[in-house]
Amino acid sequence: MKIAIAIIIVLVVAAIGAAIVAKRRSPNAELTPAKKIMPPTQMMPPGQMSYSQLDITERFGDNERLKPDEWISTQPLSKTTPNGQASGLPSADATNDEVYAIASKMSQIRESIAIPNDGVYCPICHIANIQLAKLHAPCPKCGRPLLKFGWD
């Protein structure tokens, strides 16, 4: 009798295990987040990249050492990005007004998204500050309205 009960228990456990395995293999079954199958990462061709600002700083985390009243120099992405115009960057011979117009459109997109730790910058004077409260305030160098700047 004990052997029969043991065999029944083993068969029930095996049936439960088989059901769990079958559910995991089923394309319609829900998987736990750790078991979800992710599609392969696809690389984006450099000419199809897009940006939300025209300048960058020298290093990631530059904003972490700045005080609210300090400004840091930025570098135009167009100087380091081959074929930048294909990615929405201004041409090397663009006027200040053309550069600012492109940067302003990019800033509007960035402003529509709440991004922690964003600051402000001037794409003409190539300076940035950590205080988002200065957004649209005049640039301390050229007087143009400051635009939204991402540090990361």
N, C-alpha and C positions, 0 to 999 in steps of 0.2 A: 504494500500500500504506500509506504514511504517513497519507494522508487517511482511509483505512478505519479504521485504529487510532485516530486522533483522534476519529472519529465514534463509535466504540464506547465510548471513554472518556467522551465527553460524554454519551452515552445512559446509561451506568452511573451517572455522577454525578447526572444528572437523575432517574433512577429512585430512587436513595438519598434524594435531596432530597424527592421526592414521598412516599416512604414515611415520612419523618420528619414532614412536614407533616400527612399523613393520621393518623399516630399522635397528634399533638398535638390534632387536632380530634375524635378519637374520644372519646365519653363514658366508655368503659371504660379508656382508656389512662391510665397514670400520668404525671403531669406533674412537672416539677421544682418544688421549693417556691416558687421565684420566679414560676412561671407558674400556680400554682393559682388557680382562680377562687374568690374569697371572696364569700359571700352579702352582700347589702347590709346596712349597719348599721341597726338598728331603734332608734328612740328609745323610752325607757320613760316612760310617763306618771308624773308626779311622785307620785301617790298610790300607785304600786306600788313605789317605791323602798324598800329596806330597809337597815338599819344594823346594825353590829356593836358599836356603843358609843353612849353618849348624849351625849358631849361632844366638842368639837373645840378646837384651839388657834387663835390668831389667824391664823397663817401656816403654810404648809408649811415644813418644815425647822426649826421651832422647837427640836426636840430636838438639833440639831447644835451648838448653842451652850451647851447645859446641861452642867453638871458632875454627877457621880453623886449628890451630896448636895443638888442644887438642885431646887426645885419650880417649876412654872409654872402660871399660872391657865388654866383652861379655861372654855369657854362651852357651856351646854346647847344641843344642836341643836334642842330643842323651841321655843326662843325665836326661831329664825331659819327654821324650816321650816313653811310653811303646811300646815295639815291634817296635822300630824305624827303624830297617832294612827293615820291610815291607813297609815303607814309603820312602825308599831310603837313610836313614841315615846310617852312618858307625857303625859297631859293637863297643861295649865298648872296645874291645881289639885290635882295628885297629891301625896300625902303623901310624906315622905322614905322611908318604908318601901316604898311602892309604886314609887317611882323606883328604889330600890336593888334591889328584886326583879326589875324589868325589866332593869336594867343587869347584874345577876348572870347572868341567862339569856343575854344577849348575850355576856357574857364567856366563858361556858362554850363557846359556839360558836367564838369567837375562839381560845380556849385549845386547841381540838382541831386547830388549824392552826399549823404552825411558820411564823411570819412574822418575818423578820429586822428588827431594830431596834424591835420593840414594847417598850412600857414598861408602866407601871401608872398608874391614876388612881382618884380617888374621885368618883363622880357626885353626891355630896351636897355635899362641900366644894369641888368644882370645881377640883381641883389634879391635876397629873400629874408623873411622874418617869420618867427614862430607864431605870432599873434594873428589868429584868424579874424579877430575883432577889427583889424585894420583893412579888411577886404573893402575895396572900392574907395579907400582913403587915398589922398594924393601921394604919389611916390615922393620920398624926400629929396630925390635928385632931379627928376624931370617933371613932376607934377601930374603925370598920367595916373588914372585910377589903378590901384594895385589889384592883382588877379590872384585867384586861388592857386596854391602850390602844394604839391604832395611831396613828402620827404622820402617815402619808400617806394 
